[in-house]
């Protein structure tokens, strides 16, 4: 199923994640999936992409400053049950964020089930940019979030399950 993922930069300091989650909980928004990473890795990828394209978008000093400053932030990716409401909340509270479509699949928590999903992506020649997920008990379902290059095509191959 296609869902909206919200990506935002959050200050990498004690209590900042609690402030964000408290805001969301305060208006009854549930977090279905979350991943957090050091933003410096994200910024490093931007530098590498810039190097490959040979297009300079800022001065060397600006890039050095961005690399140094990015360690002070975390990149948060969220799937929430009410994305439009969450986006409005983030705007109201001056968060720096973006949103995009991703494919979210409930997977049975058994060996080989994740393989079935990733094989389908491969068979359809759809590259996966990143993935994150949750794990439940062995009898439950797991929620996995995929960011493929072609969201619509990826969603269509799983419309009847995997």
N, C-alpha and C positions, 0 to 999 in steps of 0.2 A: 504494500500500500504506500502511496506517496504521502509524505508528511512534510511539514515545514520544520527545518532545523534553524535554530537561532545561534549565531556565533557572536561572542562578545569578548572584549578585553576587560579584564578585571584586575585591579591592583593586587599584586602578589604580597599580601600582608594579612596578618591574623585578623579574623573577623569579617573580612570583605565578602567571602562566600556566604557567611551567615546573614549578612545584610541583604544580599541578593535573594537568597532563598526565603528570608522573612518577608520581603516585598511580595514575592510570588505567592507565598502561603497566605499573606494578608488579604489577597483578593481571590483566594480559593483556586489557584492554579497549581496543578500537580506536575511534577517533573517525572516523565516516563523514562528518560535516559539522559545521561550526562557524561561528558568526558572533559578532563582538564589537563592542559599541558603547558609547560613553560613557553611563553610567547617567543623567546629567543630562537627556538627551533623554527618557528613559523617565519620569523623575520629572516633567518638564515636561508630558508627556501626561497624567499623573495629575492635575496641577493643572488642566489644561484640562477634563478630565472632571468634576472636582469643581465647577468653575465653571459648567458646563452643567447639572449636576444641582442646583446650589445647596445641596448638602448639605455642611456643614462637618464633617469627621471629626477635625480637630485645630485647635488655635489657630493664629493667623497666625504667631506666633513659631515654632511647630513646623514649619510649612511652609517658612518662611525657612531654618530650620536644615537641613531635609531637602534643600532645593535646594542649599545651600552644601556639605553633606556628600556629596551624590550625585556631585559631580565627582571625588571620591576613589575612586569605584568604577566598574567596567565591568559591563555586562550581557552575559553569555555565554549563547549558545544552542547546545546540542550534540545531535547524534544519534550514539549509540554503539551498538555491536553487542550489548551486554549491559546494557540499561538498569536492570534490577532490581539487578544486581550494583553498578552505578555509583551508584545511589540509596543502597544500603546503605553504600557507601564514603563518600559525601558526608555522610551522617548521622553516621557514626563520626568524621569529621574536622570536624564542626561547621560545615559550609558552609550558607549561607542559599540555599535553592533551591526550585524548584517543578517539576512535570512535567505534561505534557499531551500529548494525541494530536495529531498532525499528519499530513499526507499527503505521502509521499515518492515521487517519480517519477523513474525513469531516462529521460533524454531523449537522443535521438541528437543529436550535436553538429553540426548543420547549420542554415543559415538557414531560418527559418520554423517550426522544430519547437516552439520556445517559444510561438509564436503559436497553434499548434494547441491547446496545453494551456490557455492563458489564454482562448481563445475558448470552449472547452468550459465553463469555469467561468462565463463570462458568459452563455452560452446557457442554463445551468441556474440562472441568477440567484443564484450563490454568490459572495459577496464574499470577496476575499483580503485578510486583515489585514496580512500581510507574507510575503515570500519570500526565500530565499537559496539559493545553489547552488554547485556546483563546476564546473570546466571541465577537460576532458581534452584529449588531442590531437584533431585533426579527424576521426579514424576511430573514436574511442571514444564512450563514453556519458558523460553528465553527470548528476549527482545533484542534484535540486532539491527543496527542502523548502518546502511551502506550508502556511500556517496559515489555512485558510478558516474562516468563521463556522460552517459545518456540516460537520464532519469526515466523518461517516458518509456523507452524501449525496455529498460530493466524492469520497470513496474509491470509492463504488459506480459512478460514471461512468467511472472509469479501471480497473476490475477486469479488463477484457480488453485493456488497453493504451490507447494514445491514438491 
